[in-house]
Each structure stands twice: as C-alpha cells, then as structure tokens.
C-alpha cells in the first residue's frame, strides 16, 4: 500500500509543471488482498460467456434398433435396411460413428456467477491500492521507468483527437508502454483465430476519468492497449486483468479526488456506496519476523523447550568415530600420534630413506650373488665327487667279474 500523504498533479501540456498537490485517498491504504481479487475476478469473468450447445437431435436422426442377443454382436442399436454400407452399422451411442456425444451440452447450464457485493467492493479497493505500488506495476509487465510518479495524476485529459492524447501520454513517459503493446501483437493460439478474435494484445495503461472529460471516450478508443473507465464504474476486470494486481492507471484530477467519496475512509463510510466502509488491515506492520524477534516480545516469551530423549542415543562405530575410539582405547591417541609423526618424518626424509633403501638393496643383492656362487661351487664339487665314486665302483665291479 502507498504511504505518501500528498500526491502531485501534473499539467497535461507541461509534464514538469506541478499544478497542485492533493491528499492521498484512503483507498490507497487499503490492504492488498490478492486472494479476494483472484476469487472475484475468476467468478465475474464467467459472466461474459455466451451459452453454447450441440443440436439436441445430433447423432439421433437414424432409424436404428438393436438386434438383441443371440447373434454374437453387440446390443448397440443398428441402422436397418439393406443394399448399402450403412445398414447394420451402429448408431446413437457415443462410441459409434455418427452417434451423439456423451452427455450432450445444453444451453441451460449455470453459466454466470453471483458474487457478494461487499466482496466485489473489497476487491476493487485492493486493486486500486495495488496500482500505487511500483513493484507490483513493474511485476505485471508495465514499462514505468520514465513515469514521474505512481499514482500518476493529470489535471485533465479532455482532448478530442487521438494524436493529441498520444502526445500527452508520451510526455509522461508512457511511450515505451505504448510501443510494447504495438510490438507484442500476436496471432491467437487455438481456434479463436478463426472466430473474429485473431490477434491478442498486451494490456496498456488504464485511464480513469470523470464526467468533465467525456471527450476522452472517443479519443482513446483507437489506441492499442489503452482502456478507459469512468471513476464511478471501476471494476476488477480492468483494474486487475487476469486476476493479477498492479495495472498501470492514469487518473484525472477530479476522478482522483472523488475516490474518498466513492470508497470512504477508514473512519467514515462511503457516500456513494451504501453501507460500505473500507477494509482495515489486519496488521499495521506486515513484517512479522521483525515483530517476533523484537526485544519487547522476546523479553516476555518463555524459553524454548527442549525435548529430552531418554533412549534415543545414537550408537557410533568406534572404527569410524575417533572420539569414541579414544574413549574405548586410551592408547589410541598415542598410536595415532606416532603414525602421524612417522608419516611426517617419511615425507621430510624421503630422499634419504630412498637412498638407504637403494643401498640396502645393493647390499642384499651382493650377498645373494655370493650365496648363489658358493652354492654352484658346492654343487660342482659334489658332482665331481659323485662322479669319481661312481667310476671307482664300476672299476671294482669289472675286476671282480674278471676274477670270477
């Protein structure tokens, strides 16, 4: 909601000239209820629908009758006669070719919706309040970077020619907005393109006027995206198209000043709407987190309760949990410390350790060669001894045979 007390009124021919300053109407301080606006728009938007239905006799204009049971075919009604492909084919049912649709539409459906009067008035008040919030207007897609102020109030817009009205709007920084509407004209998706609604346009500014600016009705009707609305006939469908708050609105001075008579204030009821009083905001400060965390609230609230779990202790694995391993094995700290020191020492003395390993390998290799050499010598001596013993035994055997 807007928080300013005064709103500037600009001259229509000189945008930098401030003609007057008027107090901000109370309707701009009404709570912005997007839920009410969406509900009201959703229901009121149905009131422009036109009844439609299929022809009541469609799919039923046949001379068809079921064949009954016993012929191994479905009991659906079938066209009578012979001599043509149509005879014997199913009719009437929705699964048959040329049959009626399921649950044919009728024109006596409940097309329109009734919405409570006070609910509609609250929705209009919320939509009007949202037009003064630049963040909502920008979020809705309007180009308002060059607009001098929101809400934008002009002294009068009673111009007769469309070209003059476009010049006035361009003076107040709405050229980019009008260009956006022109460049974003697209062909409608769906069957509507064949039904006299071929193109879709973006929503441009809404001009709210009073009875002293009647010429505006003709001069503004041929500008793409620009809509006009009399201040006494404000509605949600124009203030919040699609149920989305933040329509860009240009007010005339007298229309802007008449909002207090139209909607009333938080203390006085409206003079034009019987029995209507503006909705009061539930909270003056919407920053709930700041309220809860304030010193005044935190000083009187009780401390946060902590639930004590008696049997929910977590069982940890000591092989993975170092603290639990230290608790179970007090020597584990010393063992881990020694391992870390050994690793650090190995990292520091890497070259020396490598050299020592190489020297030790050479020494063991030399000992191995000596051992293998000694083994070979011993094997050769043993082989020679065995050979000599074998030869002596053979000689002795030959001599014994000769004696015999």
One Martini backbone bead per residue (centre of mass of N, CA, C, O) as a GRO file, in nm:
protein
  404
    1UNK     BB    1   0.101   0.033   0.014
    2UNK     BB    2   0.063   0.356   0.037
    3UNK     BB    3   0.245   0.640   0.231
    4UNK     BB    4   0.166   0.893   0.122
    5UNK     BB    5   0.009   1.218   0.160
    6UNK     BB    6   0.098   1.335  -0.122
    7UNK     BB    7  -0.011   1.430  -0.460
    8UNK     BB    8   0.077   1.501  -0.770
    9UNK     BB    9  -0.024   1.744  -1.023
   10UNK     BB   10  -0.021   1.741  -1.365
   11UNK     BB   11   0.027   1.887  -1.657
   12UNK     BB   12  -0.071   1.801  -1.979
   13UNK     BB   13   0.142   2.012  -2.134
   14UNK     BB   14   0.338   2.001  -1.858
   15UNK     BB   15   0.515   1.759  -1.696
   16UNK     BB   16   0.696   1.959  -1.495
   17UNK     BB   17   0.425   2.067  -1.394
   18UNK     BB   18   0.276   2.160  -1.087
   19UNK     BB   19  -0.046   2.232  -0.999
   20UNK     BB   20  -0.092   2.022  -0.753
   21UNK     BB   21  -0.188   1.901  -0.420
   22UNK     BB   22  -0.313   1.590  -0.307
   23UNK     BB   23  -0.457   1.382  -0.112
   24UNK     BB   24  -0.447   1.065  -0.019
   25UNK     BB   25  -0.648   0.827  -0.054
   26UNK     BB   26  -0.764   0.568   0.149
   27UNK     BB   27  -0.767   0.335  -0.065
   28UNK     BB   28  -0.440   0.315  -0.077
   29UNK     BB   29  -0.448   0.180   0.236
   30UNK     BB   30  -0.550  -0.074   0.161
   31UNK     BB   31  -0.555  -0.397   0.157
   32UNK     BB   32  -0.381  -0.644  -0.030
   33UNK     BB   33  -0.607  -0.886  -0.174
   34UNK     BB   34  -0.541  -1.144  -0.379
   35UNK     BB   35  -0.763  -1.350  -0.306
   36UNK     BB   36  -1.012  -1.174  -0.365
   37UNK     BB   37  -0.940  -1.090  -0.653
   38UNK     BB   38  -0.930  -1.374  -0.775
   39UNK     BB   39  -1.216  -1.465  -0.703
   40UNK     BB   40  -1.375  -1.236  -0.842
   41UNK     BB   41  -1.256  -1.264  -1.125
   42UNK     BB   42  -1.325  -1.564  -1.177
   43UNK     BB   43  -1.640  -1.511  -1.162
   44UNK     BB   44  -1.693  -1.252  -1.340
   45UNK     BB   45  -1.567  -1.370  -1.608
   46UNK     BB   46  -1.827  -1.561  -1.662
   47UNK     BB   47  -2.048  -1.330  -1.751
   48UNK     BB   48  -1.941  -1.325  -2.073
   49UNK     BB   49  -2.065  -1.572  -2.153
   50UNK     BB   50  -2.181  -1.789  -2.413
   51UNK     BB   51  -2.403  -1.997  -2.498
   52UNK     BB   52  -2.359  -2.352  -2.564
   53UNK     BB   53  -2.453  -2.616  -2.807
   54UNK     BB   54  -2.576  -2.887  -2.923
   55UNK     BB   55  -2.777  -3.050  -3.105
   56UNK     BB   56  -3.037  -3.239  -2.980
   57UNK     BB   57  -3.042  -3.443  -3.259
   58UNK     BB   58  -2.761  -3.526  -3.264
   59UNK     BB   59  -2.713  -3.867  -3.360
   60UNK     BB   60  -3.056  -3.942  -3.375
   61UNK     BB   61  -3.117  -3.954  -3.707
   62UNK     BB   62  -3.230  -4.269  -3.698
   63UNK     BB   63  -3.319  -4.605  -3.809
   64UNK     BB   64  -3.275  -4.775  -3.510
   65UNK     BB   65  -3.200  -5.118  -3.387
   66UNK     BB   66  -3.168  -5.373  -3.193
   67UNK     BB   67  -3.086  -5.725  -3.221
   68UNK     BB   68  -2.990  -5.837  -2.973
   69UNK     BB   69  -2.958  -6.159  -2.890
   70UNK     BB   70  -2.772  -6.434  -3.057
   71UNK     BB   71  -2.548  -6.280  -3.282
   72UNK     BB   72  -2.256  -6.202  -3.185
   73UNK     BB   73  -2.332  -5.902  -3.098
   74UNK     BB   74  -2.386  -5.608  -3.018
   75UNK     BB   75  -2.657  -5.413  -2.853
   76UNK     BB   76  -2.647  -5.199  -3.047
   77UNK     BB   77  -2.779  -4.989  -3.241
   78UNK     BB   78  -2.908  -5.045  -3.579
   79UNK     BB   79  -2.920  -5.002  -3.901
   80UNK     BB   80  -3.135  -5.049  -4.135
   81UNK     BB   81  -3.157  -5.246  -4.400
   82UNK     BB   82  -3.023  -5.253  -4.745
   83UNK     BB   83  -2.768  -5.205  -4.993
   84UNK     BB   84  -2.569  -5.076  -4.771
   85UNK     BB   85  -2.320  -4.983  -4.554
   86UNK     BB   86  -2.507  -4.865  -4.324
   87UNK     BB   87  -2.623  -5.122  -4.282
   88UNK     BB   88  -2.564  -5.245  -3.951
   89UNK     BB   89  -2.473  -5.000  -3.817
   90UNK     BB   90  -2.401  -4.814  -3.567
   91UNK     BB   91  -2.593  -4.612  -3.328
   92UNK     BB   92  -2.616  -4.320  -3.109
   93UNK     BB   93  -2.371  -4.386  -2.975
   94UNK     BB   94  -2.060  -4.256  -2.878
   95UNK     BB   95  -1.887  -4.506  -3.022
   96UNK     BB   96  -2.019  -4.421  -3.283
   97UNK     BB   97  -2.055  -4.349  -3.597
   98UNK     BB   98  -2.258  -4.065  -3.585
   99UNK     BB   99  -2.296  -4.020  -3.299
  100UNK     BB  100  -2.341  -3.911  -3.007
  101UNK     BB  101  -2.249  -3.756  -2.740
  102UNK     BB  102  -2.151  -3.739  -2.433
  103UNK     BB  103  -2.330  -3.548  -2.267
  104UNK     BB  104  -2.486  -3.319  -2.391
  105UNK     BB  105  -2.491  -3.003  -2.442
  106UNK     BB  106  -2.637  -2.716  -2.282
  107UNK     BB  107  -2.798  -2.393  -2.230
  108UNK     BB  108  -2.883  -2.452  -1.904
  109UNK     BB  109  -2.650  -2.370  -1.768
  110UNK     BB  110  -2.427  -2.232  -1.524
  111UNK     BB  111  -2.272  -1.954  -1.636
  112UNK     BB  112  -2.315  -1.771  -1.397
  113UNK     BB  113  -2.205  -1.542  -1.131
  114UNK     BB  114  -2.235  -1.468  -0.788
  115UNK     BB  115  -2.125  -1.182  -0.603
  116UNK     BB  116  -2.062  -1.022  -0.343
  117UNK     BB  117  -2.066  -0.691  -0.290
  118UNK     BB  118  -1.844  -0.652  -0.074
  119UNK     BB  119  -1.637  -0.823  -0.221
  120UNK     BB  120  -1.616  -0.647  -0.471
  121UNK     BB  121  -1.528  -0.388  -0.324
  122UNK     BB  122  -1.269  -0.501  -0.201
  123UNK     BB  123  -1.134  -0.570  -0.470
  124UNK     BB  124  -1.124  -0.283  -0.585
  125UNK     BB  125  -0.961  -0.157  -0.355
  126UNK     BB  126  -0.712  -0.339  -0.390
  127UNK     BB  127  -0.655  -0.268  -0.688
  128UNK     BB  128  -0.610   0.035  -0.636
  129UNK     BB  129  -0.375   0.006  -0.430
  130UNK     BB  130  -0.180  -0.149  -0.636
  131UNK     BB  131  -0.133   0.099  -0.840
  132UNK     BB  132   0.082   0.242  -0.615
  133UNK     BB  133   0.284  -0.002  -0.665
  134UNK     BB  134   0.569  -0.037  -0.839
  135UNK     BB  135   0.631  -0.340  -0.811
  136UNK     BB  136   0.358  -0.446  -0.924
  137UNK     BB  137   0.368  -0.298  -1.196
  138UNK     BB  138   0.633  -0.427  -1.294
  139UNK     BB  139   0.549  -0.728  -1.255
  140UNK     BB  140   0.317  -0.701  -1.482
  141UNK     BB  141   0.492  -0.537  -1.735
  142UNK     BB  142   0.527  -0.245  -1.702
  143UNK     BB  143   0.651   0.071  -1.836
  144UNK     BB  144   0.780   0.294  -1.559
  145UNK     BB  145   1.066   0.444  -1.564
  146UNK     BB  146   0.947   0.741  -1.684
  147UNK     BB  147   0.757   0.783  -1.461
  148UNK     BB  148   0.718   1.023  -1.218
  149UNK     BB  149   0.447   0.882  -1.081
  150UNK     BB  150   0.288   0.683  -0.816
  151UNK     BB  151   0.027   0.799  -0.885
  152UNK     BB  152  -0.100   0.924  -1.192
  153UNK     BB  153  -0.176   1.276  -1.214
  154UNK     BB  154  -0.404   1.468  -1.411
  155UNK     BB  155  -0.584   1.741  -1.466
  156UNK     BB  156  -0.640   1.670  -1.787
  157UNK     BB  157  -0.808   1.473  -2.088
  158UNK     BB  158  -0.986   1.674  -2.288
  159UNK     BB  159  -0.945   1.534  -2.583
  160UNK     BB  160  -1.030   1.483  -2.927
  161UNK     BB  161  -0.763   1.368  -3.031
  162UNK     BB  162  -0.557   1.101  -3.058
  163UNK     BB  163  -0.281   1.240  -3.108
  164UNK     BB  164  -0.292   1.418  -2.853
  165UNK     BB  165  -0.304   1.187  -2.646
  166UNK     BB  166  -0.035   1.056  -2.722
  167UNK     BB  167   0.138   1.301  -2.649
  168UNK     BB  168   0.063   1.309  -2.351
  169UNK     BB  169   0.164   1.023  -2.279
  170UNK     BB  170   0.459   1.068  -2.373
  171UNK     BB  171   0.529   1.293  -2.163
  172UNK     BB  172   0.485   1.063  -1.917
  173UNK     BB  173   0.649   0.789  -2.015
  174UNK     BB  174   0.448   0.598  -2.226
  175UNK     BB  175   0.594   0.509  -2.491
  176UNK     BB  176   0.699   0.224  -2.414
  177UNK     BB  177   0.421   0.104  -2.354
  178UNK     BB  178   0.291   0.146  -2.635
  179UNK     BB  179   0.511  -0.009  -2.792
  180UNK     BB  180   0.468  -0.283  -2.658
  181UNK     BB  181   0.179  -0.329  -2.763
  182UNK     BB  182   0.244  -0.321  -3.064
  183UNK     BB  183   0.486  -0.543  -3.077
  184UNK     BB  184   0.286  -0.776  -2.919
  185UNK     BB  185   0.131  -0.872  -3.157
  186UNK     BB  186  -0.058  -1.177  -3.180
  187UNK     BB  187  -0.148  -1.479  -3.270
  188UNK     BB  188  -0.379  -1.681  -3.183
  189UNK     BB  189  -0.423  -1.960  -2.997
  190UNK     BB  190  -0.629  -2.147  -3.183
  191UNK     BB  191  -0.968  -2.114  -3.284
  192UNK     BB  192  -1.003  -1.798  -3.244
  193UNK     BB  193  -0.873  -1.703  -3.519
  194UNK     BB  194  -1.165  -1.788  -3.672
  195UNK     BB  195  -1.349  -1.584  -3.452
  196UNK     BB  196  -1.279  -1.265  -3.455
  197UNK     BB  197  -0.987  -1.328  -3.268
  198UNK     BB  198  -0.682  -1.325  -3.389
  199UNK     BB  199  -0.570  -1.119  -3.181
  200UNK     BB  200  -0.326  -1.031  -2.931
  201UNK     BB  201  -0.295  -0.812  -2.646
  202UNK     BB  202  -0.163  -0.602  -2.446
  203UNK     BB  203  -0.169  -0.426  -2.155
  204UNK     BB  204  -0.222  -0.107  -2.085
  205UNK     BB  205  -0.331   0.174  -1.996
  206UNK     BB  206  -0.550   0.317  -1.751
  207UNK     BB  207  -0.816   0.549  -1.783
  208UNK     BB  208  -0.938   0.768  -1.534
  209UNK     BB  209  -1.246   0.935  -1.533
  210UNK     BB  210  -1.472   1.196  -1.564
  211UNK     BB  211  -1.738   1.396  -1.665
  212UNK     BB  212  -1.528   1.630  -1.779
  213UNK     BB  213  -1.396   1.379  -1.985
  214UNK     BB  214  -1.573   1.276  -2.248
  215UNK     BB  215  -1.372   1.291  -2.497
  216UNK     BB  216  -1.198   1.038  -2.418
  217UNK     BB  217  -1.376   0.806  -2.537
  218UNK     BB  218  -1.280   0.866  -2.841
  219UNK     BB  219  -0.962   0.922  -2.831
  220UNK     BB  220  -0.891   0.619  -2.686
  221UNK     BB  221  -1.017   0.376  -2.870
  222UNK     BB  222  -0.751   0.372  -3.096
  223UNK     BB  223  -0.552   0.264  -2.875
  224UNK     BB  224  -0.342   0.032  -2.814
  225UNK     BB  225  -0.421  -0.095  -2.483
  226UNK     BB  226  -0.617   0.131  -2.421
  227UNK     BB  227  -0.816   0.217  -2.139
  228UNK     BB  228  -1.140   0.306  -2.011
  229UNK     BB  229  -1.279   0.462  -1.699
  230UNK     BB  230  -1.506   0.533  -1.487
  231UNK     BB  231  -1.493   0.608  -1.155
  232UNK     BB  232  -1.796   0.480  -1.101
  233UNK     BB  233  -1.688   0.202  -1.289
  234UNK     BB  234  -1.512   0.023  -1.130
  235UNK     BB  235  -1.319  -0.280  -1.205
  236UNK     BB  236  -1.150  -0.580  -1.191
  237UNK     BB  237  -1.112  -0.646  -1.498
  238UNK     BB  238  -0.930  -0.373  -1.529
  239UNK     BB  239  -0.745  -0.355  -1.265
  240UNK     BB  240  -0.715  -0.701  -1.284
  241UNK     BB  241  -0.599  -0.871  -1.516
  242UNK     BB  242  -0.626  -1.210  -1.452
  243UNK     BB  243  -0.589  -1.139  -1.130
  244UNK     BB  244  -0.359  -0.916  -1.157
  245UNK     BB  245  -0.184  -0.699  -0.997
  246UNK     BB  246  -0.084  -0.371  -1.129
  247UNK     BB  247  -0.216  -0.148  -1.287
  248UNK     BB  248  -0.183   0.101  -1.512
  249UNK     BB  249  -0.273   0.432  -1.398
  250UNK     BB  250  -0.463   0.717  -1.515
  251UNK     BB  251  -0.547   1.020  -1.360
  252UNK     BB  252  -0.772   1.242  -1.290
  253UNK     BB  253  -0.828   1.480  -1.066
  254UNK     BB  254  -1.136   1.440  -1.006
  255UNK     BB  255  -1.124   1.134  -0.986
  256UNK     BB  256  -0.921   1.126  -0.748
  257UNK     BB  257  -1.096   1.304  -0.546
  258UNK     BB  258  -1.355   1.095  -0.553
  259UNK     BB  259  -1.258   0.842  -0.382
  260UNK     BB  260  -1.363   0.918  -0.099
  261UNK     BB  261  -1.665   0.914  -0.181
  262UNK     BB  262  -1.663   0.620  -0.295
  263UNK     BB  263  -1.495   0.460  -0.040
  264UNK     BB  264  -1.392   0.621   0.173
  265UNK     BB  265  -1.285   0.558   0.500
  266UNK     BB  266  -1.182   0.423   0.802
  267UNK     BB  267  -1.416   0.613   0.947
  268UNK     BB  268  -1.585   0.667   0.686
  269UNK     BB  269  -1.828   0.621   0.486
  270UNK     BB  270  -1.971   0.595   0.200
  271UNK     BB  271  -2.171   0.805  -0.022
  272UNK     BB  272  -2.214   0.596  -0.285
  273UNK     BB  273  -2.189   0.342  -0.091
  274UNK     BB  274  -2.396   0.159   0.076
  275UNK     BB  275  -2.251   0.053   0.369
  276UNK     BB  276  -1.942   0.127   0.309
  277UNK     BB  277  -1.625   0.011   0.436
  278UNK     BB  278  -1.316  -0.005   0.472
  279UNK     BB  279  -1.070  -0.218   0.495
  280UNK     BB  280  -0.880  -0.336   0.746
  281UNK     BB  281  -0.582  -0.397   0.853
  282UNK     BB  282  -0.455  -0.649   1.045
  283UNK     BB  283  -0.167  -0.513   0.996
  284UNK     BB  284   0.054  -0.251   1.026
  285UNK     BB  285   0.291  -0.466   1.043
  286UNK     BB  286   0.410  -0.706   0.807
  287UNK     BB  287   0.670  -0.768   0.983
  288UNK     BB  288   0.678  -1.049   1.162
  289UNK     BB  289   0.977  -1.107   1.231
  290UNK     BB  290   1.028  -0.838   1.375
  291UNK     BB  291   0.823  -0.875   1.601
  292UNK     BB  292   0.922  -1.144   1.725
  293UNK     BB  293   1.241  -1.033   1.748
  294UNK     BB  294   1.181  -0.841   1.949
  295UNK     BB  295   1.244  -0.730   2.266
  296UNK     BB  296   0.951  -0.717   2.376
  297UNK     BB  297   0.878  -1.016   2.308
  298UNK     BB  298   1.137  -1.178   2.410
  299UNK     BB  299   1.107  -1.087   2.720
  300UNK     BB  300   0.813  -1.267   2.767
  301UNK     BB  301   0.895  -1.523   2.662
  302UNK     BB  302   0.948  -1.836   2.677
  303UNK     BB  303   1.154  -2.072   2.661
  304UNK     BB  304   1.275  -2.313   2.484
  305UNK     BB  305   1.190  -2.630   2.441
  306UNK     BB  306   1.351  -2.940   2.535
  307UNK     BB  307   1.374  -3.255   2.433
  308UNK     BB  308   1.415  -3.556   2.613
  309UNK     BB  309   1.606  -3.834   2.523
  310UNK     BB  310   1.647  -4.146   2.665
  311UNK     BB  311   1.648  -4.380   2.404
  312UNK     BB  312   1.823  -4.208   2.154
  313UNK     BB  313   2.100  -4.307   2.131
  314UNK     BB  314   2.377  -4.308   1.942
  315UNK     BB  315   2.546  -4.558   1.760
  316UNK     BB  316   2.880  -4.581   1.724
  317UNK     BB  317   3.167  -4.629   1.531
  318UNK     BB  318   3.495  -4.665   1.635
  319UNK     BB  319   3.628  -4.694   1.345
  320UNK     BB  320   3.498  -4.392   1.268
  321UNK     BB  321   3.500  -4.281   1.564
  322UNK     BB  322   3.742  -4.117   1.734
  323UNK     BB  323   3.621  -4.047   2.012
  324UNK     BB  324   3.529  -4.335   2.083
  325UNK     BB  325   3.809  -4.467   2.057
  326UNK     BB  326   3.948  -4.298   2.280
  327UNK     BB  327   3.757  -4.400   2.502
  328UNK     BB  328   3.820  -4.712   2.472
  329UNK     BB  329   4.133  -4.628   2.375
  330UNK     BB  330   4.379  -4.448   2.519
  331UNK     BB  331   4.624  -4.536   2.318
  332UNK     BB  332   4.525  -4.417   2.043
  333UNK     BB  333   4.658  -4.142   2.048
  334UNK     BB  334   4.953  -4.241   2.039
  335UNK     BB  335   4.929  -4.401   1.779
  336UNK     BB  336   4.841  -4.170   1.594
  337UNK     BB  337   5.082  -3.988   1.657
  338UNK     BB  338   5.303  -4.181   1.551
  339UNK     BB  339   5.197  -4.203   1.264
  340UNK     BB  340   5.220  -3.904   1.194
  341UNK     BB  341   5.523  -3.876   1.253
  342UNK     BB  342   5.609  -4.090   1.048
  343UNK     BB  343   5.493  -3.951   0.801
  344UNK     BB  344   5.648  -3.685   0.829
  345UNK     BB  345   5.929  -3.812   0.825
  346UNK     BB  346   5.903  -3.943   0.546
  347UNK     BB  347   5.862  -3.677   0.394
  348UNK     BB  348   6.128  -3.536   0.477
  349UNK     BB  349   6.312  -3.830   0.433
  350UNK     BB  350   6.284  -3.940   0.140
  351UNK     BB  351   6.570  -3.941   0.009
  352UNK     BB  352   6.718  -4.097   0.233
  353UNK     BB  353   6.538  -4.348   0.231
  354UNK     BB  354   6.589  -4.417  -0.064
  355UNK     BB  355   6.894  -4.454  -0.038
  356UNK     BB  356   6.887  -4.678   0.177
  357UNK     BB  357   6.726  -4.879   0.007
  358UNK     BB  358   6.932  -4.901  -0.220
  359UNK     BB  359   7.175  -4.997  -0.050
  360UNK     BB  360   7.035  -5.247   0.067
  361UNK     BB  361   6.980  -5.379  -0.205
  362UNK     BB  362   7.276  -5.405  -0.292
  363UNK     BB  363   7.371  -5.574  -0.053
  364UNK     BB  364   7.172  -5.811  -0.093
  365UNK     BB  365   7.261  -5.870  -0.384
  366UNK     BB  366   7.556  -5.948  -0.318
  367UNK     BB  367   7.489  -6.178  -0.124
  368UNK     BB  368   7.331  -6.341  -0.331
  369UNK     BB  369   7.561  -6.391  -0.530
  370UNK     BB  370   7.748  -6.537  -0.334
  371UNK     BB  371   7.558  -6.767  -0.264
  372UNK     BB  372   7.524  -6.879  -0.552
  373UNK     BB  373   7.824  -6.937  -0.598
  374UNK     BB  374   7.864  -7.137  -0.362
  375UNK     BB  375   7.650  -7.337  -0.457
  376UNK     BB  376   7.783  -7.408  -0.728
  377UNK     BB  377   8.050  -7.513  -0.615
  378UNK     BB  378   7.930  -7.735  -0.438
  379UNK     BB  379   7.791  -7.885  -0.668
  380UNK     BB  380   8.041  -7.949  -0.833
  381UNK     BB  381   8.193  -8.111  -0.612
  382UNK     BB  382   7.969  -8.319  -0.572
  383UNK     BB  383   7.973  -8.420  -0.867
  384UNK     BB  384   8.266  -8.514  -0.878
  385UNK     BB  385   8.252  -8.711  -0.644
  386UNK     BB  386   8.032  -8.892  -0.761
  387UNK     BB  387   8.181  -8.961  -1.021
  388UNK     BB  388   8.429  -9.098  -0.887
  389UNK     BB  389   8.272  -9.312  -0.727
  390UNK     BB  390   8.146  -9.447  -0.976
  391UNK     BB  391   8.410  -9.530  -1.119
  392UNK     BB  392   8.526  -9.704  -0.889
  393UNK     BB  393   8.290  -9.903  -0.877
  394UNK     BB  394   8.319 -10.011  -1.171
  395UNK     BB  395   8.606 -10.117  -1.151
  396UNK     BB  396   8.552 -10.319  -0.923
  397UNK     BB  397   8.341 -10.484  -1.081
  398UNK     BB  398   8.524 -10.576  -1.315
  399UNK     BB  399   8.742 -10.726  -1.150
  400UNK     BB  400   8.549 -10.937  -1.026
  401UNK     BB  401   8.463 -11.068  -1.294
  402UNK     BB  402   8.746 -11.168  -1.381
  403UNK     BB  403   8.799 -11.362  -1.141
  404UNK     BB  404   8.538 -11.539  -1.220
   0.00000   0.00000   0.00000
